[in-house]
Amino acid sequence: MGIVSELSHQEYTTGFNIQELGSVQPARPSTTTSTSNMNPLFLLYKMIEHKLFPPADTKTSFAGKTVLVTGANTGLGFEAAVKFAKLGVSSLVLAVRTHKKGEQAKREILSQSGRTDASFIHIVLFDMLSYPSVQSLAKQASLLPSLDIAVVNAGIFATKHETSPYGYEKDIQVNTLSTVLLSLLLIPKLKASKTSTFTPTLEIVSSGTHKIMRLSEEDQASSRPLSQISSPSHKWSPNFQYSASKLFLMCALPHIAKQGEGKDGRPEVVVTSCCPGFTKSGYHSW
Ligand SMILES: NC(=O)c1ccc[n+]([C@@H]2O[C@H](COP(=O)([O-])OP(=O)(O)OC[C@H]3O[C@@H](n4cnc5c(N)ncnc54)[C@H](OP(=O)(O)O)[C@@H]3O)[C@@H](O)[C@H]2O)c1
């Protein structure tokens, strides 16, 4: 299977690749057979279900904790940031694309959480379309006194075929490659922040669409599936590309989790992924 192999041989910048961060073995993707669950009736059903039976609210205190949220200026990342603020987080790092968006989010988070101690919010700029920028974010995170929780949330749902500076289609670049890179780079700081009473968490926001993604035999057999699917000549639709980018991300997840283990094989970082479900956000702004 070429997915993890291509991921692991990514030349992120000068000579840097995932392989150097540890052993990365090829994994089989969890391809399944149906795309029918993308139909509007199913999505409507899920929305009603979630409205009627919302997840239980959490009361956990985040006092004393430092939390980083990427894509924190809008949508799910913003809502997560508000929630952490309401739950008393001591230091909240908003990783966003522009200073203006960060400042606006900061004002809104303070207003919605009712907190007046504005200095607990820090804004860091980054762009997932640039490896040096992703590395710079990780570097800045490494300089924090501690990093207890990282929510790697920023993502896109491209509505037209566009290519990143590295030649990959943008969903693949942002949702897979840069998300994997950032996750791997954050692990050492998270590990170093473990205490006897708290194990840090890396939460990667994925999507359940990876489960209904079906790669063709040809794509699965490719030694460079990310490049193949990125090609303008490959079959393209927003749903296909997005779901493929999340499937590739899930293929990398066990390898990211492996990096979170200590020498004895026990987790020093809880590496987890979630799907927020179909949610009205920047993705679905109708
Ligand atoms: N909404 C859903 O139904 C749904 C379902 C399943 C999974 N998800 C996942 O949830 C996560 C958040 O999505 P959302 O629904 O909240 O979407 P959203 O409202 O569009 O928010 C996406 C966030 O990602 C940021 N972002 C996009 N491209 C970036 C880049 N190149 N560099 C840095 N930041 C970038 C955006 O920044 P800008 O504001 O600057 O564009 C924004 O802050 C994504 O990973 C998505 O795949 C969403």
PDBQT file of the ligand as one rigid body, heavy atoms in Angstrom, charges set to zero:
ROOT
HETATM    1  N1  LIG A 301     -18.431  21.044   9.336  1.00  0.00    +0.000 N 
HETATM    2  C1  LIG A 301     -18.604  19.737   9.193  1.00  0.00    +0.000 C 
HETATM    3  O1  LIG A 301     -19.704  19.260   8.891  1.00  0.00    +0.000 OA
HETATM    4  C2  LIG A 301     -17.434  18.798   9.439  1.00  0.00    +0.000 A 
HETATM    5  C3  LIG A 301     -17.708  17.426   9.436  1.00  0.00    +0.000 A 
HETATM    6  C4  LIG A 301     -16.645  16.550   9.678  1.00  0.00    +0.000 A 
HETATM    7  C5  LIG A 301     -15.378  17.036   9.922  1.00  0.00    +0.000 A 
HETATM    8  N2  LIG A 301     -15.156  18.386   9.897  1.00  0.00    +0.000 N 
HETATM    9  C6  LIG A 301     -13.778  18.838  10.163  1.00  0.00    +0.000 C 
HETATM   10  O2  LIG A 301     -13.785  19.828  11.183  1.00  0.00    +0.000 OA
HETATM   11  C7  LIG A 301     -12.628  20.669  11.031  1.00  0.00    +0.000 C 
HETATM   12  C8  LIG A 301     -13.059  22.131  11.127  1.00  0.00    +0.000 C 
HETATM   13  O3  LIG A 301     -13.923  22.424  10.035  1.00  0.00    +0.000 OA
HETATM   14  P1  LIG A 301     -15.116  23.466  10.145  1.00  0.00    +0.000 P 
HETATM   15  O4  LIG A 301     -16.352  22.752   9.744  1.00  0.00    +0.000 OA
HETATM   16  O5  LIG A 301     -15.087  24.198  11.432  1.00  0.00    +0.000 OA
HETATM   17  O6  LIG A 301     -14.733  24.429   8.919  1.00  0.00    +0.000 OA
HETATM   18  P2  LIG A 301     -14.481  26.011   8.851  1.00  0.00    +0.000 P 
HETATM   19  O7  LIG A 301     -15.557  26.735   9.592  1.00  0.00    +0.000 OA
HETATM   20  O8  LIG A 301     -14.318  26.290   7.405  1.00  0.00    +0.000 OA
HETATM   21  O9  LIG A 301     -13.100  26.204   9.620  1.00  0.00    +0.000 OA
HETATM   22  C9  LIG A 301     -11.916  25.728   9.076  1.00  0.00    +0.000 C 
HETATM   23  C10 LIG A 301     -10.760  26.368   9.793  1.00  0.00    +0.000 C 
HETATM   24  O10 LIG A 301      -9.543  25.881   9.184  1.00  0.00    +0.000 OA
HETATM   25  C11 LIG A 301      -8.747  26.989   8.818  1.00  0.00    +0.000 C 
HETATM   26  N3  LIG A 301      -7.918  26.754   7.650  1.00  0.00    +0.000 N 
HETATM   27  C12 LIG A 301      -8.302  26.388   6.406  1.00  0.00    +0.000 A 
HETATM   28  N4  LIG A 301      -7.248  26.338   5.578  1.00  0.00    +0.000 NA
HETATM   29  C13 LIG A 301      -6.171  26.684   6.326  1.00  0.00    +0.000 A 
HETATM   30  C14 LIG A 301      -4.793  26.840   6.030  1.00  0.00    +0.000 A 
HETATM   31  N5  LIG A 301      -4.293  26.658   4.805  1.00  0.00    +0.000 N 
HETATM   32  N6  LIG A 301      -3.968  27.209   7.041  1.00  0.00    +0.000 NA
HETATM   33  C15 LIG A 301      -4.455  27.431   8.295  1.00  0.00    +0.000 A 
HETATM   34  N7  LIG A 301      -5.742  27.323   8.619  1.00  0.00    +0.000 NA
HETATM   35  C16 LIG A 301      -6.595  26.950   7.643  1.00  0.00    +0.000 A 
HETATM   36  C17 LIG A 301      -9.753  28.090   8.501  1.00  0.00    +0.000 C 
HETATM   37  O11 LIG A 301      -9.105  29.361   8.501  1.00  0.00    +0.000 OA
HETATM   38  P3  LIG A 301      -9.722  30.591   7.646  1.00  0.00    +0.000 P 
HETATM   39  O12 LIG A 301     -10.904  31.109   8.432  1.00  0.00    +0.000 OA
HETATM   40  O13 LIG A 301      -8.598  31.539   7.562  1.00  0.00    +0.000 OA
HETATM   41  O14 LIG A 301     -10.146  30.041   6.309  1.00  0.00    +0.000 OA
HETATM   42  C18 LIG A 301     -10.727  27.889   9.643  1.00  0.00    +0.000 C 
HETATM   43  O15 LIG A 301     -10.242  28.478  10.811  1.00  0.00    +0.000 OA
HETATM   44  C19 LIG A 301     -12.013  20.302   9.678  1.00  0.00    +0.000 C 
HETATM   45  O16 LIG A 301     -10.883  19.480   9.874  1.00  0.00    +0.000 OA
HETATM   46  C20 LIG A 301     -13.129  19.536   8.994  1.00  0.00    +0.000 C 
HETATM   47  O17 LIG A 301     -12.644  18.629   8.034  1.00  0.00    +0.000 OA
HETATM   48  C21 LIG A 301     -16.152  19.275   9.665  1.00  0.00    +0.000 A 
ENDROOT
TORSDOF 0
